[in-house]
Amino acid sequence: MSNIPDTGRNTRVTIRLVILQILAVSLLLTLGGRLWYLQIRNGQEYDQKAASNHIQQVVTPAVRGAILDDRGVPLADNETRLVVSASRTDLLKQADDGKAVLTRLAGVLGMDTQEVLDKVRLCDARTPKPCWNGSPYQPIPITDDATTQQALQIMERREDFPGITAEPTAVRRYPAPDKANTAQVLGYLSPVTDAELTASEKTSTPLLRSDQIGRSGLESTYDAQLRGKAGVTNYEVDNLGRVIGKAGDTPATPGDTLVTSIDAKVQAVTEKQLDNAMKEARKTFDTITGENYKADSGAAVVMDNHTGQVIAMASEPTYDPNAWVGGISAKDYKQLTEKSSNYPLLNRAIQGQSAPGSTFKVVSTSAAVNAGYPMDGGYPCTSSMTIGSQLFKNFEGESFGDISLGRALEVSCDTVFYGIAYKEWLKDGGTDPKHPKDFFYKTAHQFGLGAKTGVDLPGEVTGRVPDREWKQQYYDANKDYWCKVKKTAKKSDQSLATNIARENCTDGYVLRAGDSVNYAIGQGDTLVTPIQMARIYAALGNGGTLYQPTIGKAVVSPDGKTVTPIKPKVVGKLPDNAQTIKDIDKATAGVVTDGTANWKFLNWPQDKITLHAKTGTAEVSGKQTTSWLTTYTKDYTIVMTISQAGTGSGGAGTAVRRIYEAMYGIQKDGTQIDPKNGIMPKPVTALPKISADGAVVQAAYTGPGTVLTAGDGPQPAGYTGPALAALTPTSTERLLYGRKSWT
């Protein structure tokens, strides 16, 4: 037996074996540690996750809360529609995955078979619409417009339609009571987006894929309260996804009801009168342009002076919010958003900006008094005024001699305000100011201009006060452009735009004399919104208090037991003492009796209902003049403006008068007053009552058109009409009172 020499191979094998053993032991230790972590330390967590893999949720949408007017009339509610739905779980139990059932269903519904088949398939990156992007365990709606006969065919032949249901479902509705459209105030709904779903996950009210949320108007502002909370039913499923049992459910909670300060009848009158005013303006010849006025858009606001609550808000052009229910068609969406429609989705009461014209002169009057000019002083009202090389004319070349500030308001004398504004500009240092007091600009800010009012609607704009700060910002933003034009334009180019660019390149940040005098009469770069002007004139009407405008009045729980009022909020005071406000009141009343609005308010019962007004005719470059009429009584403020409609009184005077006549019960173009014929001779303060079953009882009302012709519930307090038991119920009363008879 011979000895085998050691070649080194055995040593290498031994080392490799040791390494493999170490690796094997390490892997076993790692695996064991991981198993301990999963089964011992985090075992309970993974047990719960494993259990949840066998639970699937089906969501029951909550019924959205109603939006009511101040008396309880629904402005937005829900109507019952027959919705036919298909259960994928039941269809997949069929031998052909339910294709035969869906084909029969298409025949009953009068739909294309492929369309029905497409609706129940699940959406993914490769599947075009229509498809279902919700839970596969959720009933999939096929149509929300089934007839009663179609629903009966399905339900009476259940053996032919396994997995198909036909059930009444609440769908949003905008009933337009008294033809009060209220579109821009109410807004509309649309499906939730993926981004919104993700963003809501960490909130107290996470969204569901089936949710419809408010996109504009009150539907958006109060979406969280109106939406309610969806119900969830948990189903046990096997590893193939088949339902094997029920694991409990949480019922849906209806949304709260929003009571608003909008009065449906006043809203209807306001919308009608704004529309009438625009139609009449289009029949009127404009002597400046040589064609009829275009009257292409407008807005009106009716406000309670003592609360800031909005009673009516109209905007033209408008649209039907029901177009969004169930998903808006491509055709309708294009019509609402294209330029030729003039953008009816805009709420011009809060988003429409224009120069205010002479309605701004109440601000300038206040500024003049605060700067030391007495209200009863003598100020020259000449036909024109020259500043530098520029001639500034009075409207239509009128001249009234030396007059007071009050009389200047009455007759809307431009040159009085030109003169005072020019003197203040000189006092402030002209083009080289040191410590300017800027009374005219400061006062505008104190009146709330240049900032949002805070009205409870989304999308409000600020308007603009063109003070020194704004001039500097505007210069910084446009300097490069102006200087480029100055550098590249030929010397022979003497167009207005080019000359302005040349001048502004050098000192466009300077507040010039022309800026100040134009600003004093509501022209130049000044921009306001109708809601801003309504708040200003409401403050004059209540003695000087600026309120934050509101439309929401109270949020009421579904059972009516919890009422959360939305209280009026004071946000400031006018910079005027009581005497100045009294003087402005006297002057604006004189506008009606002996001023620029007199011809539209002849025979107005001024001794019984004192009406105050200020007219405005704002010039707009490249367009016809904008009509403004701002008015107030001791109770209400009404502001109306119409783009390209001429003078303030000419464009809006008749319409505003008709709204007041309807509210107070005043004889048309006469002096007789019968409060019983008035829609709202006094502001409504009581809230409508909501019973435990959700039925709404209107607040008392005895004005025209509300002699109750029918009803279904307890007789309203204060009702003085005919015996209700003898009357036939109407659908409106059934909706409001919830019963079939009065007795």
Long-range contacts (C-beta under 8 A, 24 or more apart in sequence): 54-236, 54-237, 54-238, 54-239, 55-234, 55-235, 55-236, 55-237, 55-247, 56-135, 56-137, 56-234, 56-235, 56-237, 56-241, 56-243, 57-135, 57-137, 57-232, 57-233, 57-234, 57-235, 58-135, 58-137, 58-138, 58-139, 58-232, 58-233, 58-235, 59-134, 59-135, 59-138, 59-208, 59-210, 59-230, 59-231, 59-232, 60-230, 60-231, 60-232, 60-233, 60-251, 60-252, 61-208, 61-210, 61-211, 61-230, 61-252, 62-227, 62-228, 62-229, 62-230, 62-231, 62-252, 62-253, 62-254, 62-255, 63-170, 63-228, 63-252, 63-254, 63-255, 64-170, 64-172, 64-189, 64-212, 64-226, 64-227, 64-228, 64-254, 64-255, 65-225, 65-226, 65-227, 65-228, 65-254, 65-255, 65-256, 65-257, 65-258, 65-558, 66-257, 66-258, 66-696, 67-186, 67-218, 67-219, 67-222, 67-226, 67-257, 67-258, 67-260, 68-257, 68-258, 68-259, 68-260, 68-688, 68-696, 69-177, 69-180, 69-260, 69-262, 69-263, 69-264, 69-267, 70-259, 70-260, 70-261, 70-262, 70-263, 70-311, 70-553, 70-684, 70-688, 70-699, 71-263, 71-264, 71-684, 71-688, 71-698, 71-699, 71-701, 72-259, 72-688, 72-689, 72-696, 72-697, 72-698, 72-699, 72-736, 73-177, 73-178, 73-264, 73-698, 73-736, 74-175, 74-177, 74-696, 74-735, 74-736, 75-174, 75-175, 75-177, 75-180, 75-182, 75-186, 75-260, 75-262, 75-264, 76-172, 76-173, 76-174, 76-175, 76-186, 76-218, 76-219, 76-321, 77-172, 77-173, 77-175, 77-735, 78-170, 78-171, 78-172, 78-173, 79-170, 79-171, 79-173, 80-168, 80-169, 80-170, 80-171, 81-144, 81-145, 81-146, 81-168, 81-169, 81-171, 82-144, 82-145, 82-146, 82-147, 82-148, 82-150, 82-151, 82-166, 82-167, 82-168, 82-169, 83-141, 83-143, 83-144, 83-146, 83-166, 83-167, 83-168, 83-169, 83-171, 84-109, 84-141, 84-142, 84-143, 84-146, 84-150, 84-151, 84-154, 84-164, 84-165, 84-166, 85-139, 85-140, 85-141, 85-142, 85-164, 85-165, 85-166, 85-167, 86-119, 86-120, 86-139, 86-140, 86-142, 86-163, 86-164, 87-139, 87-140, 87-163, 87-164, 87-165, 88-120, 88-122, 88-132, 88-136, 88-137, 88-140, 88-163, 89-136, 89-137, 89-163, 89-241, 89-242, 89-243, 90-162, 90-163, 91-120, 91-162, 91-163, 92-242, 93-162, 93-163, 93-242, 94-162, 94-163, 98-163, 101-160, 101-161, 101-162, 101-163, 101-164, 104-160, 104-161, 105-142, 105-154, 105-161, 105-164, 108-150, 108-153, 108-154, 109-142, 109-143, 109-146, 109-150, 111-142, 111-143, 116-142, 133-209, 134-209, 134-210, 135-209, 136-241, 137-235, 137-237, 137-243, 138-210, 139-165, 144-169, 144-171, 144-326, 171-325, 171-326, 172-212, 172-325, 173-322, 173-325, 174-320, 174-321, 174-322, 174-325, 177-264, 177-268, 177-732, 178-264, 178-265, 178-267, 178-268, 178-705, 179-268, 179-271, 179-272, 180-262, 180-264, 180-265, 180-267, 180-268, 180-271, 181-271, 181-318, 181-320, 181-321, 182-262, 182-264, 182-267, 182-271, 182-313, 183-217, 183-315, 183-318, 183-319, 183-320, 183-321, 183-344, 184-216, 184-217, 184-313, 184-315, 184-318, 184-345, 184-346, 184-347, 184-348, 184-349, 185-217, 185-218, 185-262, 185-313, 185-347, 185-457, 185-551, 186-217, 186-218, 186-219, 186-321, 187-214, 187-215, 187-216, 187-217, 187-218, 187-219, 187-220, 187-321, 188-214, 188-215, 188-216, 188-217, 188-219, 188-321, 188-323, 188-324, 189-213, 189-214, 189-215, 189-219, 189-324, 189-325, 190-215, 190-324, 190-327, 190-328, 191-327, 205-229, 215-324, 216-345, 216-347, 216-458, 216-459, 217-347, 217-457, 217-458, 218-258, 218-260, 218-456, 218-457, 218-551, 218-552, 220-458, 221-456, 221-457, 221-458, 221-552, 222-258, 222-456, 222-552, 222-555, 225-255, 225-256, 225-258, 225-555, 226-255, 226-256, 226-258, 227-255, 228-252, 228-253, 228-254, 228-255, 228-256, 228-558, 229-253, 253-558, 254-558, 254-694, 255-558, 256-555, 256-556, 256-557, 256-558, 257-555, 257-556, 257-557, 257-558, 257-690, 257-696, 258-552, 258-554, 258-555, 258-556, 259-552, 259-553, 259-554, 259-555, 259-556, 259-687, 259-688, 260-551, 260-552, 260-553, 261-304, 261-307, 261-309, 261-310, 261-311, 261-550, 261-551, 261-552, 261-553, 262-310, 262-311, 262-312, 262-313, 262-551, 263-311, 263-312, 263-679, 263-680, 263-684, 265-662, 265-679, 265-680, 265-703, 265-705, 265-706, 266-302, 266-311, 266-312, 266-659, 266-662, 266-663, 266-679, 266-680, 267-311, 267-312, 267-313, 267-314, 269-312, 269-658, 269-659, 269-662, 269-663, 269-679, 270-300, 270-302, 270-312, 270-313, 270-314, 270-659, 271-312, 271-314, 271-318, 273-300, 273-654, 273-655, 273-656, 273-658, 273-659, 274-298, 274-299, 274-300, 274-314, 274-316, 274-640, 274-642, 274-655, 275-316, 276-654, 276-655, 276-658, 277-640, 277-642, 277-645, 277-651, 277-652, 277-654, 277-655, 278-316, 278-642, 278-645, 280-654, 281-627, 281-642, 281-644, 281-645, 281-646, 281-651, 284-646, 284-650, 286-624, 286-646, 288-624, 288-625, 289-624, 293-624, 293-644, 293-645, 293-646, 293-651, 294-624, 294-643, 294-644, 294-645, 295-642, 295-643, 295-644, 295-645, 295-651, 296-342, 296-643, 296-644, 297-342, 297-348, 297-352, 297-642, 297-643, 298-348, 298-640, 298-641, 298-642, 298-643, 298-645, 299-347, 299-348, 299-349, 299-352, 299-530, 299-640, 299-641, 300-349, 300-530, 300-638, 300-639, 300-640, 300-641, 300-655, 300-656, 300-659, 301-349, 301-530, 301-531, 301-534, 301-637, 301-638, 301-639, 302-636, 302-637, 302-638, 302-659, 302-663, 303-534, 303-535, 303-538, 303-549, 303-636, 303-637, 303-638, 303-639, 304-538, 304-635, 304-636, 304-683, 305-538, 305-539, 305-541, 305-542, 305-632, 305-633, 305-634, 305-635, 305-636, 305-637, 306-542, 306-568, 306-635, 306-683, 307-547, 307-550, 307-568, 307-683, 308-535, 308-538, 308-547, 308-548, 308-549, 308-550, 308-568, 308-569, 309-549, 309-550, 309-551, 309-553, 309-568, 309-683, 310-455, 310-531, 310-534, 310-549, 310-550, 310-551, 311-636, 311-680, 311-683, 312-659, 313-347, 313-349, 313-531, 313-551, 314-349, 315-344, 315-346, 315-347, 315-348, 315-349, 315-352, 316-348, 317-341, 317-342, 317-343, 317-344, 318-344, 319-344, 319-345, 347-457, 347-459, 348-530, 349-529, 349-530, 349-531, 350-453, 350-455, 350-457, 350-459, 350-460, 350-461, 350-529, 350-530, 350-531, 351-459, 351-460, 351-461, 351-529, 352-529, 352-530, 352-641, 352-643, 353-461, 353-463, 353-464, 353-527, 353-528, 353-529, 354-527, 354-528, 354-618, 354-620, 354-626, 354-641, 354-643, 355-522, 355-523, 355-524, 355-526, 355-527, 355-528, 355-618, 355-619, 355-620, 355-626, 356-522, 356-526, 356-528, 356-533, 356-616, 356-618, 356-628, 357-521, 357-522, 357-523, 357-615, 357-616, 357-617, 357-618, 357-619, 357-625, 357-626, 357-628, 357-648, 358-412, 358-414, 358-521, 358-522, 358-596, 358-614, 358-615, 358-616, 358-617, 358-628, 358-648, 359-522, 359-533, 359-614, 359-615, 359-616, 359-628, 359-629, 359-630, 359-648, 360-520, 360-521, 360-522, 360-526, 360-528, 360-616, 361-408, 361-409, 361-412, 361-417, 361-520, 361-521, 361-522, 361-614, 362-409, 362-536, 362-537, 362-540, 362-584, 362-588, 362-614, 363-440, 363-443, 363-444, 363-447, 363-449, 363-536, 364-417, 364-420, 364-421, 364-440, 364-443, 364-520, 364-521, 364-522, 365-405, 365-408, 365-409, 365-584, 365-587, 366-443, 366-447, 366-574, 366-575, 366-576, 366-580, 366-584, 367-439, 367-440, 367-442, 367-443, 367-444, 368-405, 368-417, 368-420, 368-439, 369-405, 369-576, 369-580, 370-439, 370-443, 370-575, 370-576, 371-420, 371-424, 371-437, 371-439, 371-440, 373-405, 373-420, 374-405, 375-404, 375-405, 375-406, 375-580, 375-583, 376-404, 376-405, 376-406, 377-404, 377-405, 378-402, 378-403, 378-404, 379-403, 379-404, 379-405, 379-408, 379-416, 379-419, 379-420, 380-415, 380-416, 380-419, 381-407, 381-408, 381-411, 381-413, 381-415, 381-416, 382-415, 383-415, 384-415, 385-415, 385-418, 385-419, 385-422, 385-517, 387-418, 387-422, 387-513, 387-514, 387-517, 388-513, 388-514, 390-514, 392-418, 392-517, 392-518, 395-617, 405-583, 405-587, 406-583, 406-584, 406-586, 406-587, 406-590, 407-587, 407-590, 409-584, 409-587, 409-588, 409-590, 409-591, 409-595, 409-614, 410-587, 410-590, 410-591, 410-594, 410-595, 410-596, 411-595, 411-596, 412-591, 412-595, 412-596, 412-614, 412-615, 414-521, 417-517, 417-520, 417-521, 418-517, 418-520, 418-521, 420-520, 421-516, 421-517, 421-519, 421-520, 422-513, 422-516, 422-517, 424-516, 425-511, 425-513, 425-516, 425-517, 426-513, 430-513, 431-507, 431-510, 431-511, 431-512, 433-468, 433-511, 436-468, 438-467, 438-468, 440-516, 440-519, 440-520, 441-465, 441-467, 441-468, 441-519, 443-575, 446-572, 446-574, 446-575, 447-536, 447-539, 447-546, 447-574, 447-575, 448-532, 448-535, 448-536, 448-546, 448-571, 448-572, 449-528, 449-532, 449-536, 453-529, 453-531, 453-532, 453-535, 453-548, 453-549, 454-548, 454-549, 454-569, 454-571, 455-531, 455-548, 455-549, 455-550, 455-551, 456-549, 456-550, 456-551, 456-552, 456-566, 457-551, 460-529, 460-531, 461-529, 463-527, 463-528, 463-529, 463-532, 464-525, 464-526, 464-527, 465-526, 466-515, 466-519, 466-524, 466-525, 466-526, 467-511, 468-511, 470-525, 471-508, 471-509, 471-510, 471-511, 471-515, 472-509, 474-508, 474-509, 474-525, 475-504, 475-508, 475-509, 476-509, 478-504, 478-508, 479-504, 479-505, 479-508, 482-508, 522-616, 522-618, 523-618, 523-619, 530-639, 530-640, 530-641, 533-628, 533-630, 533-639, 533-641, 534-630, 534-637, 534-638, 534-639, 536-574, 536-630, 537-612, 537-614, 537-630, 537-631, 537-632, 537-637, 537-639, 538-632, 538-637, 539-574, 540-574, 540-581, 540-584, 540-585, 540-588, 540-612, 540-632, 541-612, 541-632, 541-633, 541-634, 541-635, 541-636, 541-637, 543-578, 543-581, 544-573, 544-574, 544-576, 544-578, 544-581, 545-570, 545-572, 545-573, 545-574, 546-570, 546-571, 546-572, 546-573, 546-574, 547-571, 553-687, 554-687, 556-687, 556-690, 558-694, 559-690, 559-692, 559-694, 560-689, 560-690, 560-691, 560-692, 560-694, 561-692, 563-687, 565-687, 585-612, 588-612, 588-613, 588-614, 588-632, 591-615, 596-647, 596-648, 596-649, 597-629, 597-648, 597-649, 597-653, 599-649, 599-653, 600-649, 600-650, 600-653, 600-654, 600-657, 601-653, 601-657, 602-669, 603-669, 603-670, 603-671, 604-657, 604-671, 605-666, 605-671, 605-672, 605-673, 608-671, 608-673, 609-633, 609-634, 609-660, 609-664, 609-666, 609-673, 610-634, 611-660, 614-648, 615-647, 615-648, 615-649, 615-653, 616-648, 617-646, 617-647, 617-648, 620-644, 627-651, 627-652, 628-652, 629-653, 629-656, 631-656, 631-660, 633-660, 635-682, 635-683, 636-660, 636-663, 636-683, 665-703, 665-704, 676-702, 676-703, 676-704, 677-703, 677-704, 678-703, 678-704, 679-703, 679-704, 691-738, 693-738, 695-736, 695-737, 695-738, 696-736, 696-737, 696-738, 697-736, 697-737, 698-736, 708-733, 709-733, 710-734, 710-742, 711-736, 711-737, 711-742, 712-736, 712-737, 712-738, 712-739, 712-740, 712-741, 712-742, 713-737, 713-738, 713-739, 713-742, 715-742
